[in-house]
Amino acid sequence: MKLIIMMAMTVDGIIAKNKSHNADWTSKADKKAFIAETKKHGAIIMGDTTFVAMGQKSLPGRLNLILSMEPEKYQDKIVANQLEFIKASPEDVVKNLADRGFESAILGGGARTNSYFLKAGLVDEILITIEPKIFGGGLNFTEGEEFDLDLKLLEVNKLGDEALQLRYKILK
């Protein structure tokens, strides 16, 4: 199964000011690209901190699989085949989706979730939107792990008038 990390970041490489920073700071063009890409793949995986930062709402038209150490605390939010919560290893998450017929999925962060899947060697591509902002500090693309991964630039697109979207393949 193909797994693509899709994130927006500032020019200084920050994905959020802090863990509770609302995810609505990105451009309209990035939001439009995010909707199209996640619907194309049919499934999005994210950590529960990101889910909370996005207002605890599922993204319609695709499976939202939320990783949590305490999935039971979200039982009242479950919508079958649209919004699900799981406590599982990255390998088990990918197997779960593959067993359900998904050929690809978007990994929507956050930093800790990105790190888990990168460390497990399960990520195939990274799709980054560079937004014309500088936060000067905050959360990085990964958290708590050191990596030495080589990437190959596959594509560069301009989103709207100001943002850039970069697609990289992870060389394995």
DRENKESE-125860 format. One record per residue: x, y, z of N, C-alpha, C, CB in turn. Coordinates in steps of 0.1 Angstrom, whole numbers, plus 5000, padded with zeros to 4 digits. Glycine has a CB too. Layout:
<nodes>
+------+------+------+------+------+------+------+------+------+------+------+------+
|  n.X |  n.Y |  n.Z | ca.X | ca.Y | ca.Z |  c.X |  c.Y |  c.Z | cb.X | cb.Y | cb.Z |
+------+------+------+------+------+------+------+------+------+------+------+------+
|    X |    Y |    Z |    X |    Y |    Z |    X |    Y |    Z |    X |    Y |    Z |
...
+------+------+------+------+------+------+------+------+------+------+------+------+
</nodes>
This chain:
<nodes>
+------+------+------+------+------+------+------+------+------+------+------+------+
|  n.X |  n.Y |  n.Z | ca.X | ca.Y | ca.Z |  c.X |  c.Y |  c.Z | cb.X | cb.Y | cb.Z |
+------+------+------+------+------+------+------+------+------+------+------+------+
| 5008 | 4988 | 5000 | 5000 | 5000 | 5000 | 5009 | 5012 | 5000 | 4990 | 5000 | 5012 |
| 5005 | 5022 | 4992 | 5013 | 5035 | 4991 | 5008 | 5044 | 5002 | 5011 | 5041 | 4977 |
| 5018 | 5050 | 5009 | 5015 | 5060 | 5020 | 5022 | 5073 | 5017 | 5019 | 5054 | 5033 |
| 5014 | 5084 | 5017 | 5020 | 5097 | 5014 | 5017 | 5106 | 5025 | 5013 | 5102 | 5001 |
| 5028 | 5112 | 5031 | 5026 | 5122 | 5041 | 5023 | 5135 | 5034 | 5040 | 5124 | 5050 |
| 5012 | 5142 | 5038 | 5008 | 5155 | 5032 | 5007 | 5165 | 5043 | 4995 | 5153 | 5025 |
| 5016 | 5175 | 5043 | 5016 | 5185 | 5053 | 5018 | 5199 | 5047 | 5027 | 5182 | 5063 |
| 5014 | 5209 | 5054 | 5018 | 5223 | 5051 | 5027 | 5228 | 5062 | 5005 | 5232 | 5050 |
| 5037 | 5236 | 5057 | 5046 | 5242 | 5067 | 5050 | 5256 | 5063 | 5059 | 5233 | 5068 |
| 5055 | 5263 | 5072 | 5060 | 5277 | 5070 | 5073 | 5276 | 5063 | 5061 | 5285 | 5083 |
| 5078 | 5288 | 5058 | 5091 | 5288 | 5052 | 5102 | 5284 | 5061 | 5094 | 5303 | 5047 |
| 5100 | 5286 | 5074 | 5110 | 5281 | 5084 | 5108 | 5267 | 5089 | 5110 | 5291 | 5096 |
| 5099 | 5259 | 5082 | 5098 | 5245 | 5085 | 5089 | 5241 | 5096 | 5111 | 5240 | 5087 |
| 5080 | 5250 | 5101 | 5071 | 5248 | 5112 | 5057 | 5244 | 5107 | 5071 | 5260 | 5121 |
| 5052 | 5233 | 5113 | 5038 | 5229 | 5109 | 5027 | 5235 | 5118 | 5037 | 5214 | 5109 |
| 5031 | 5239 | 5130 | 5021 | 5246 | 5139 | 5029 | 5253 | 5150 | 5011 | 5235 | 5145 |
| 5023 | 5263 | 5155 | 5029 | 5271 | 5166 | 5031 | 5262 | 5179 | 5021 | 5283 | 5169 |
| 5021 | 5254 | 5181 | 5021 | 5245 | 5193 | 5011 | 5234 | 5190 | 5018 | 5252 | 5206 |
| 5009 | 5224 | 5200 | 5000 | 5213 | 5197 | 4986 | 5217 | 5197 | 5002 | 5203 | 5208 |
| 4982 | 5228 | 5202 | 4968 | 5232 | 5202 | 4965 | 5242 | 5191 | 4963 | 5237 | 5215 |
| 4975 | 5246 | 5183 | 4973 | 5256 | 5172 | 4964 | 5250 | 5162 | 4987 | 5259 | 5166 |
| 4953 | 5258 | 5159 | 4943 | 5254 | 5149 | 4949 | 5253 | 5136 | 4932 | 5265 | 5149 |
| 4945 | 5243 | 5128 | 4951 | 5240 | 5115 | 4946 | 5248 | 5104 | 4948 | 5225 | 5112 |
| 4939 | 5259 | 5107 | 4933 | 5267 | 5096 | 4942 | 5278 | 5091 | 4920 | 5273 | 5101 |
| 4954 | 5278 | 5094 | 4964 | 5289 | 5090 | 4968 | 5288 | 5076 | 4975 | 5289 | 5100 |
| 4966 | 5277 | 5069 | 4971 | 5276 | 5056 | 4962 | 5283 | 5045 | 4971 | 5261 | 5052 |
| 4967 | 5285 | 5033 | 4960 | 5292 | 5023 | 4948 | 5284 | 5018 | 4970 | 5295 | 5011 |
| 4939 | 5291 | 5011 | 4928 | 5285 | 5005 | 4932 | 5275 | 4994 | 4918 | 5295 | 4998 |
| 4943 | 5278 | 4987 | 4948 | 5269 | 4976 | 4953 | 5256 | 4983 | 4959 | 5276 | 4969 |
| 4960 | 5257 | 4994 | 4964 | 5245 | 5001 | 4952 | 5236 | 5006 | 4973 | 5248 | 5013 |
| 4942 | 5243 | 5011 | 4931 | 5235 | 5016 | 4924 | 5228 | 5004 | 4921 | 5245 | 5023 |
| 4923 | 5235 | 4993 | 4917 | 5229 | 4981 | 4925 | 5217 | 4976 | 4916 | 5239 | 4970 |
| 4938 | 5218 | 4976 | 4947 | 5207 | 4972 | 4946 | 5195 | 4982 | 4962 | 5212 | 4971 |
| 4945 | 5199 | 4995 | 4944 | 5188 | 5006 | 4931 | 5180 | 5004 | 4944 | 5195 | 5019 |
| 4920 | 5187 | 5001 | 4907 | 5181 | 4999 | 4908 | 5171 | 4987 | 4896 | 5191 | 4998 |
| 4913 | 5176 | 4976 | 4914 | 5168 | 4964 | 4923 | 5156 | 4966 | 4919 | 5177 | 4952 |
| 4934 | 5158 | 4972 | 4944 | 5147 | 4973 | 4938 | 5136 | 4983 | 4957 | 5152 | 4978 |
| 4933 | 5140 | 4994 | 4928 | 5131 | 5004 | 4916 | 5123 | 4998 | 4924 | 5137 | 5017 |
| 4907 | 5130 | 4991 | 4896 | 5123 | 4985 | 4900 | 5113 | 4974 | 4886 | 5133 | 4979 |
| 4911 | 5117 | 4967 | 4916 | 5108 | 4956 | 4921 | 5095 | 4962 | 4928 | 5115 | 4949 |
| 4927 | 5095 | 4974 | 4932 | 5083 | 4980 | 4922 | 5076 | 4988 | 4944 | 5086 | 4988 |
| 4911 | 5083 | 4993 | 4900 | 5077 | 5000 | 4902 | 5075 | 5015 | 4898 | 5064 | 4994 |
| 4914 | 5077 | 5020 | 4917 | 5075 | 5034 | 4927 | 5085 | 5039 | 4921 | 5060 | 5037 |
| 4925 | 5090 | 5051 | 4935 | 5098 | 5057 | 4937 | 5093 | 5071 | 4930 | 5113 | 5058 |
| 4950 | 5092 | 5075 | 4954 | 5088 | 5088 | 4960 | 5100 | 5095 | 4965 | 5076 | 5088 |
| 4956 | 5102 | 5108 | 4962 | 5113 | 5116 | 4962 | 5110 | 5130 | 4955 | 5127 | 5113 |
| 4970 | 5116 | 5138 | 4970 | 5115 | 5152 | 4959 | 5122 | 5159 | 4984 | 5119 | 5158 |
| 4955 | 5119 | 5171 | 4944 | 5125 | 5177 | 4947 | 5140 | 5181 | 4940 | 5118 | 5190 |
| 4960 | 5144 | 5183 | 4963 | 5158 | 5185 | 4959 | 5166 | 5173 | 4978 | 5159 | 5189 |
| 4963 | 5161 | 5161 | 4959 | 5168 | 5149 | 4944 | 5168 | 5147 | 4966 | 5161 | 5136 |
| 4937 | 5157 | 5150 | 4923 | 5157 | 5149 | 4916 | 5168 | 5158 | 4917 | 5143 | 5153 |
| 4921 | 5169 | 5170 | 4916 | 5180 | 5179 | 4919 | 5194 | 5173 | 4922 | 5178 | 5193 |
| 4931 | 5195 | 5168 | 4935 | 5208 | 5162 | 4926 | 5212 | 5150 | 4950 | 5208 | 5158 |
| 4921 | 5202 | 5143 | 4912 | 5204 | 5132 | 4897 | 5205 | 5136 | 4914 | 5192 | 5122 |
| 4895 | 5206 | 5149 | 4881 | 5209 | 5154 | 4873 | 5196 | 5156 | 4874 | 5217 | 5144 |
| 4880 | 5184 | 5157 | 4874 | 5172 | 5160 | 4862 | 5168 | 5151 | 4868 | 5172 | 5175 |
| 4864 | 5171 | 5138 | 4854 | 5168 | 5128 | 4860 | 5159 | 5117 | 4849 | 5181 | 5121 |
| 4852 | 5150 | 5112 | 4857 | 5141 | 5102 | 4857 | 5149 | 5089 | 4849 | 5128 | 5101 |
| 4866 | 5145 | 5080 | 4866 | 5151 | 5066 | 4857 | 5142 | 5058 | 4881 | 5152 | 5061 |
| 4846 | 5148 | 5052 | 4837 | 5139 | 5045 | 4842 | 5134 | 5032 | 4824 | 5147 | 5042 |
| 4837 | 5123 | 5027 | 4840 | 5117 | 5015 | 4853 | 5108 | 5015 | 4842 | 5128 | 5005 |
| 4858 | 5105 | 5027 | 4869 | 5096 | 5028 | 4870 | 5091 | 5042 | 4882 | 5104 | 5025 |
| 4877 | 5080 | 5044 | 4878 | 5074 | 5058 | 4888 | 5082 | 5065 | 4883 | 5059 | 5057 |
| 4885 | 5086 | 5077 | 4894 | 5093 | 5086 | 4897 | 5083 | 5097 | 4887 | 5106 | 5093 |
| 4910 | 5079 | 5097 | 4915 | 5069 | 5107 | 4924 | 5077 | 5117 | 4922 | 5057 | 5100 |
| 4919 | 5078 | 5129 | 4926 | 5086 | 5139 | 4933 | 5077 | 5149 | 4916 | 5095 | 5147 |
| 4946 | 5079 | 5150 | 4954 | 5072 | 5159 | 4954 | 5078 | 5173 | 4969 | 5071 | 5155 |
| 4952 | 5069 | 5183 | 4951 | 5074 | 5197 | 4955 | 5064 | 5207 | 4936 | 5079 | 5200 |
| 4962 | 5068 | 5217 | 4965 | 5059 | 5228 | 4953 | 5055 | 5236 | 4976 | 5065 | 5237 |
| 4942 | 5064 | 5235 | 4930 | 5061 | 5242 | 4918 | 5063 | 5233 | 4928 | 5071 | 5254 |
| 4916 | 5053 | 5223 | 4905 | 5055 | 5213 | 4891 | 5054 | 5220 | 4906 | 5044 | 5203 |
| 4890 | 5048 | 5231 | 4877 | 5047 | 5238 | 4871 | 5061 | 5242 | 4878 | 5038 | 5250 |
| 4880 | 5071 | 5244 | 4875 | 5084 | 5247 | 4868 | 5091 | 5236 | 4886 | 5093 | 5253 |
| 4869 | 5085 | 5224 | 4862 | 5091 | 5212 | 4850 | 5083 | 5207 | 4872 | 5093 | 5201 |
| 4846 | 5073 | 5215 | 4835 | 5064 | 5211 | 4823 | 5071 | 5206 | 4831 | 5055 | 5222 |
| 4819 | 5083 | 5211 | 4807 | 5090 | 5207 | 4809 | 5097 | 5194 | 4803 | 5100 | 5218 |
| 4821 | 5097 | 5188 | 4823 | 5104 | 5176 | 4824 | 5095 | 5164 | 4836 | 5112 | 5177 |
| 4824 | 5082 | 5166 | 4826 | 5072 | 5155 | 4815 | 5072 | 5146 | 4827 | 5058 | 5161 |
| 4818 | 5072 | 5133 | 4809 | 5071 | 5122 | 4815 | 5060 | 5113 | 4807 | 5085 | 5114 |
| 4808 | 5049 | 5112 | 4813 | 5037 | 5105 | 4818 | 5041 | 5091 | 4803 | 5026 | 5105 |
| 4830 | 5036 | 5087 | 4836 | 5038 | 5074 | 4838 | 5053 | 5071 | 4827 | 5032 | 5064 |
| 4837 | 5062 | 5081 | 4840 | 5076 | 5078 | 4850 | 5081 | 5089 | 4827 | 5084 | 5078 |
| 4847 | 5079 | 5102 | 4855 | 5084 | 5113 | 4857 | 5072 | 5123 | 4848 | 5096 | 5119 |
| 4870 | 5068 | 5123 | 4873 | 5057 | 5132 | 4885 | 5060 | 5140 | 4875 | 5043 | 5124 |
| 4886 | 5054 | 5152 | 4897 | 5056 | 5161 | 4904 | 5043 | 5164 | 4893 | 5063 | 5174 |
| 4917 | 5043 | 5164 | 4925 | 5030 | 5166 | 4937 | 5032 | 5174 | 4928 | 5025 | 5152 |
| 4941 | 5022 | 5182 | 4954 | 5022 | 5189 | 4961 | 5010 | 5182 | 4952 | 5020 | 5204 |
| 4971 | 5013 | 5174 | 4978 | 5003 | 5166 | 4992 | 5008 | 5162 | 4969 | 4998 | 5154 |
| 5000 | 4998 | 5159 | 5013 | 5002 | 5153 | 5012 | 5007 | 5139 | 5023 | 4990 | 5154 |
| 5021 | 5014 | 5134 | 5021 | 5019 | 5120 | 5019 | 5007 | 5110 | 5033 | 5026 | 5116 |
| 5025 | 4996 | 5113 | 5024 | 4984 | 5104 | 5010 | 4979 | 5104 | 5034 | 4973 | 5108 |
| 5004 | 4978 | 5116 | 4990 | 4973 | 5117 | 4980 | 4983 | 5111 | 4986 | 4971 | 5132 |
| 4983 | 4996 | 5112 | 4974 | 5006 | 5105 | 4974 | 5003 | 5090 | 4978 | 5020 | 5109 |
| 4986 | 5002 | 5084 | 4987 | 5000 | 5070 | 4980 | 4987 | 5066 | 5002 | 5000 | 5066 |
| 4982 | 4976 | 5074 | 4976 | 4963 | 5071 | 4960 | 4965 | 5072 | 4981 | 4952 | 5081 |
| 4955 | 4972 | 5082 | 4941 | 4974 | 5084 | 4935 | 4980 | 5071 | 4938 | 4983 | 5096 |
| 4942 | 4990 | 5066 | 4937 | 4997 | 5054 | 4938 | 4988 | 5041 | 4944 | 5010 | 5052 |
| 4949 | 4982 | 5040 | 4951 | 4973 | 5028 | 4941 | 4961 | 5029 | 4965 | 4967 | 5028 |
| 4938 | 4956 | 5040 | 4928 | 4945 | 5041 | 4914 | 4950 | 5038 | 4928 | 4940 | 5056 |
| 4912 | 4963 | 5039 | 4899 | 4969 | 5035 | 4898 | 4973 | 5021 | 4896 | 4980 | 5045 |
| 4909 | 4971 | 5013 | 4909 | 4974 | 4999 | 4915 | 4987 | 4995 | 4895 | 4974 | 4994 |
| 4921 | 4994 | 5004 | 4927 | 5007 | 5001 | 4941 | 5004 | 4995 | 4929 | 5016 | 5013 |
| 4944 | 5011 | 4984 | 4957 | 5009 | 4977 | 4966 | 5020 | 4981 | 4955 | 5009 | 4962 |
| 4961 | 5031 | 4987 | 4969 | 5042 | 4991 | 4962 | 5050 | 5002 | 4973 | 5051 | 4979 |
| 4969 | 5058 | 5009 | 4963 | 5067 | 5019 | 4972 | 5079 | 5022 | 4961 | 5059 | 5033 |
| 4966 | 5089 | 5027 | 4974 | 5101 | 5031 | 4976 | 5101 | 5046 | 4966 | 5114 | 5027 |
| 4988 | 5104 | 5050 | 4992 | 5105 | 5064 | 4992 | 5120 | 5066 | 5006 | 5098 | 5067 |
| 4982 | 5125 | 5075 | 4981 | 5139 | 5077 | 4987 | 5145 | 5089 | 4966 | 5142 | 5077 |
| 4996 | 5137 | 5095 | 5003 | 5143 | 5107 | 4997 | 5139 | 5120 | 5004 | 5157 | 5106 |
| 5001 | 5145 | 5130 | 5011 | 5155 | 5131 | 5026 | 5149 | 5132 | 5009 | 5164 | 5143 |
| 5034 | 5157 | 5138 | 5048 | 5154 | 5139 | 5051 | 5141 | 5144 | 5055 | 5165 | 5147 |
| 5045 | 5137 | 5155 | 5048 | 5124 | 5162 | 5043 | 5113 | 5153 | 5040 | 5123 | 5175 |
| 5031 | 5114 | 5147 | 5026 | 5104 | 5138 | 5035 | 5103 | 5125 | 5012 | 5107 | 5133 |
| 5039 | 5114 | 5120 | 5049 | 5113 | 5108 | 5061 | 5105 | 5112 | 5053 | 5127 | 5104 |
| 5067 | 5108 | 5124 | 5079 | 5101 | 5129 | 5077 | 5086 | 5130 | 5083 | 5107 | 5142 |
| 5066 | 5082 | 5136 | 5063 | 5067 | 5137 | 5063 | 5060 | 5124 | 5049 | 5065 | 5144 |
| 5056 | 5066 | 5114 | 5055 | 5059 | 5101 | 5068 | 5060 | 5093 | 5044 | 5065 | 5093 |
| 5075 | 5071 | 5094 | 5088 | 5072 | 5088 | 5098 | 5062 | 5094 | 5094 | 5087 | 5089 |
| 5099 | 5061 | 5107 | 5108 | 5052 | 5114 | 5105 | 5038 | 5110 | 5107 | 5054 | 5129 |
| 5092 | 5035 | 5108 | 5088 | 5021 | 5104 | 5091 | 5018 | 5089 | 5074 | 5019 | 5107 |
| 5095 | 5028 | 5081 | 5098 | 5026 | 5067 | 5086 | 5024 | 5058 | 5107 | 5015 | 5066 |
| 5075 | 5030 | 5063 | 5062 | 5027 | 5055 | 5058 | 5039 | 5046 | 5051 | 5025 | 5065 |
| 5065 | 5050 | 5047 | 5061 | 5061 | 5038 | 5068 | 5061 | 5025 | 5065 | 5075 | 5046 |
| 5060 | 5063 | 5014 | 5066 | 5063 | 5001 | 5069 | 5076 | 4995 | 5056 | 5055 | 4992 |
| 5060 | 5086 | 4998 | 5061 | 5100 | 4993 | 5058 | 5110 | 5004 | 5052 | 5102 | 4981 |
| 5064 | 5122 | 5002 | 5060 | 5133 | 5010 | 5056 | 5145 | 5001 | 5073 | 5138 | 5019 |
| 5044 | 5150 | 5004 | 5038 | 5161 | 4997 | 5037 | 5173 | 5006 | 5024 | 5157 | 4991 |
| 5045 | 5183 | 5004 | 5047 | 5194 | 5013 | 5042 | 5207 | 5006 | 5061 | 5196 | 5018 |
| 5034 | 5215 | 5013 | 5030 | 5228 | 5009 | 5039 | 5238 | 5017 | 5015 | 5231 | 5010 |
| 5046 | 5246 | 5010 | 5054 | 5257 | 5017 | 5046 | 5270 | 5016 | 5068 | 5259 | 5011 |
| 5041 | 5274 | 5028 | 5033 | 5286 | 5029 | 5041 | 5298 | 5032 | 5022 | 5284 | 5040 |
| 5038 | 5310 | 5027 | 5046 | 5322 | 5029 | 5044 | 5328 | 5042 | 5042 | 5332 | 5018 |
| 5048 | 5321 | 5053 | 5047 | 5325 | 5066 | 5060 | 5321 | 5074 | 5035 | 5319 | 5073 |
| 5063 | 5328 | 5085 | 5074 | 5324 | 5094 | 5068 | 5325 | 5108 | 5086 | 5333 | 5092 |
| 5068 | 5314 | 5115 | 5063 | 5313 | 5129 | 5075 | 5316 | 5139 | 5057 | 5300 | 5132 |
| 5087 | 5313 | 5135 | 5099 | 5315 | 5144 | 5100 | 5305 | 5154 | 5097 | 5328 | 5150 |
| 5092 | 5295 | 5155 | 5093 | 5284 | 5165 | 5080 | 5277 | 5165 | 5096 | 5290 | 5179 |
| 5080 | 5265 | 5170 | 5068 | 5256 | 5171 | 5072 | 5242 | 5167 | 5058 | 5261 | 5161 |
| 5062 | 5235 | 5162 | 5063 | 5220 | 5159 | 5070 | 5218 | 5146 | 5050 | 5214 | 5160 |
| 5079 | 5209 | 5146 | 5086 | 5205 | 5133 | 5078 | 5194 | 5126 | 5100 | 5201 | 5136 |
| 5083 | 5191 | 5114 | 5077 | 5180 | 5106 | 5077 | 5167 | 5113 | 5084 | 5180 | 5093 |
| 5087 | 5164 | 5121 | 5089 | 5152 | 5128 | 5091 | 5155 | 5143 | 5100 | 5143 | 5123 |
| 5090 | 5145 | 5152 | 5092 | 5147 | 5166 | 5098 | 5135 | 5172 | 5079 | 5151 | 5173 |
| 5109 | 5137 | 5180 | 5114 | 5127 | 5189 | 5122 | 5116 | 5182 | 5103 | 5120 | 5195 |
| 5125 | 5117 | 5169 | 5132 | 5107 | 5162 | 5143 | 5114 | 5153 | 5123 | 5098 | 5154 |
| 5154 | 5107 | 5151 | 5164 | 5112 | 5142 | 5163 | 5104 | 5129 | 5178 | 5112 | 5148 |
| 5164 | 5110 | 5118 | 5163 | 5103 | 5105 | 5175 | 5107 | 5096 | 5150 | 5107 | 5098 |
| 5178 | 5098 | 5087 | 5187 | 5101 | 5076 | 5181 | 5095 | 5064 | 5202 | 5096 | 5079 |
| 5171 | 5102 | 5058 | 5164 | 5097 | 5046 | 5168 | 5105 | 5034 | 5149 | 5097 | 5049 |
| 5170 | 5098 | 5023 | 5173 | 5105 | 5011 | 5160 | 5106 | 5003 | 5183 | 5098 | 5002 |
| 5157 | 5117 | 4996 | 5145 | 5120 | 4989 | 5149 | 5124 | 4974 | 5137 | 5131 | 4995 |
| 5139 | 5121 | 4966 | 5140 | 5125 | 4952 | 5129 | 5135 | 4949 | 5141 | 5113 | 4942 |
| 5131 | 5147 | 4944 | 5121 | 5156 | 4940 | 5114 | 5151 | 4928 | 5127 | 5170 | 4938 |
| 5101 | 5149 | 4929 | 5093 | 5144 | 4917 | 5085 | 5155 | 4910 | 5083 | 5134 | 4922 |
| 5081 | 5165 | 4918 | 5072 | 5175 | 4912 | 5072 | 5188 | 4921 | 5058 | 5170 | 4912 |
| 5071 | 5199 | 4914 | 5069 | 5212 | 4920 | 5057 | 5219 | 4914 | 5082 | 5221 | 4919 |
| 5048 | 5224 | 4922 | 5036 | 5231 | 4917 | 5034 | 5244 | 4925 | 5023 | 5222 | 4918 |
| 5029 | 5254 | 4918 | 5026 | 5266 | 4925 | 5011 | 5265 | 4929 | 5028 | 5279 | 4916 |
| 5008 | 5267 | 4942 | 4994 | 5267 | 4946 | 4989 | 5282 | 4948 | 4993 | 5259 | 4960 |
| 4980 | 5286 | 4940 | 4975 | 5300 | 4941 | 4987 | 5309 | 4937 | 4970 | 5303 | 4956 |
| 4987 | 5321 | 4944 | 4997 | 5331 | 4940 | 5009 | 5330 | 4949 | 4991 | 5344 | 4941 |
| 5009 | 5323 | 4960 | 5020 | 5324 | 4969 | 5026 | 5311 | 4975 | 5016 | 5332 | 4981 |
| 5019 | 5300 | 4974 | 5024 | 5288 | 4980 | 5030 | 5279 | 4970 | 5013 | 5281 | 4988 |
| 5040 | 5270 | 4974 | 5046 | 5260 | 4966 | 5042 | 5246 | 4972 | 5061 | 5262 | 4965 |
| 5040 | 5237 | 4963 | 5038 | 5223 | 4967 | 5049 | 5215 | 4961 | 5024 | 5218 | 4963 |
| 5056 | 5207 | 4970 | 5067 | 5199 | 4966 | 5064 | 5184 | 4968 | 5080 | 5203 | 4973 |
| 5066 | 5176 | 4958 | 5063 | 5161 | 4960 | 5077 | 5154 | 4959 | 5053 | 5156 | 4949 |
| 5080 | 5147 | 4970 | 5092 | 5139 | 4971 | 5089 | 5124 | 4972 | 5101 | 5144 | 4982 |
| 5098 | 5116 | 4966 | 5098 | 5102 | 4968 | 5109 | 5099 | 4978 | 5100 | 5094 | 4954 |
| 5105 | 5090 | 4987 | 5116 | 5085 | 4997 | 5123 | 5074 | 4990 | 5109 | 5081 | 5011 |
| 5136 | 5076 | 4990 | 5145 | 5065 | 4984 | 5148 | 5055 | 4994 | 5158 | 5071 | 4978 |
| 5144 | 5043 | 4991 | 5146 | 5032 | 5001 | 5157 | 5023 | 4997 | 5133 | 5024 | 5003 |
+------+------+------+------+------+------+------+------+------+------+------+------+
</nodes>
